[in-house]
C-alpha cells in the first residue's frame, strides 16, 4: 500500500508518536543514568573525587578560601589601607592553600566532602528547616595553618581562618530542595518515560504504511533527540554553576557536573551516531527495494 493511500488520521498519529519518541528517549536516558549514578552516594563520591587533581578544581578552592579571608578581613566598609592589607593577606592565604590542595590530604578531604554533600542533597532535612548544601573542607584548616607558618605568614589578630571559612556552599536551600524533590521522583519518571519511549516507538512504526521509511525516521529522530539532550546538558550545567554563585563555587560545581555526567554525554553521542547510522541503513534499504520493484516492473 502506498504511503499516500494511508488514512490521514494514521499519518497524524504516526507523526505524533514519532515526536513523542524523540522527546521520551532522551528523558529515559537521563533518568536511567541518574538512577545508576546521581542517587548513589558512593558512585557519586568516587566520580567527584576523581577530579581532585584537576587544576581548575584546585584553583577554585584556593580562590574561594582566599576570597572569604579577604572579605572577612576587609569588612563591609573598608578603608583604603584595609583593602590593601586584605589583598596582601588573601594572596598569602591563597599561596598556602595552593600548596595544600595538591596534597593527598586534600584528595581525601575532597572525596569525603562530596560524599557528605551528596547525602545532604538526597535526604530530606528536618521539618521546617531549610538546608543548603556545602562542601565541608574544614579538615584542611590545620594543614593550611601549618603551611602559612612554614611560609612565615603572620595573620592580623582579627583574622583567623575557621571551619566556616572552609565550607564552600554549592547550592542554596531553595536550589537544593528542588534537586532533592527531583531525586525523589526519579524512579517514577524513569519507568514512565521508558514505557512512553517503547510504546511510541512501536506505534510510530505500526501506524506507518512504509516500515522501512518509519524505521529511518525513528533513527533520525533519535539522533535529533540526543543532540538536543547534549545542548540541554550544557545549558543545565551553566545554570547549576550560576546558581552556585561566585567564580570559585561556580567552577567547583561545573567541574563536578562535568565529571559525573561524562558517561551520560558519551551515551548521548553514541546514540546519536547509532540513530544516524540506522537512518542511513534503512534509507538505503528502502532505496534498494524501490530499485528492485522498478526493475521487476520494467522486466514485466
Buried (B, 14 or more C-beta within 10 A) or exposed (E): EEEEEBEEEEBEBBBBBBBBBBBBBBBBBBBBBBBEBBBBBEBBBBBBBBBBEEEEBBBBBBBBBBBBBBBBBBEEEBEEEBBEBBBEBBBBBBBBBBBBBBEEBBBEBBBBBBBBBBEBBBEEBEEEEEBBBBBBBBBBBEBBBEBBEEEEBEBEEEBEBEEEBBBBBBBBBEBBBEBBEEBEEBEEBBBBBBEBBBBBBEBBBEBBBBEBBBBBBBBBBBBBBBBBBBEEBEEEBEEBBEBBBBBBBBBBBBBBBBBBBEEBBEBBBEBBEBBBEBBEBBBEBBEEEEEEEEEEEEEE
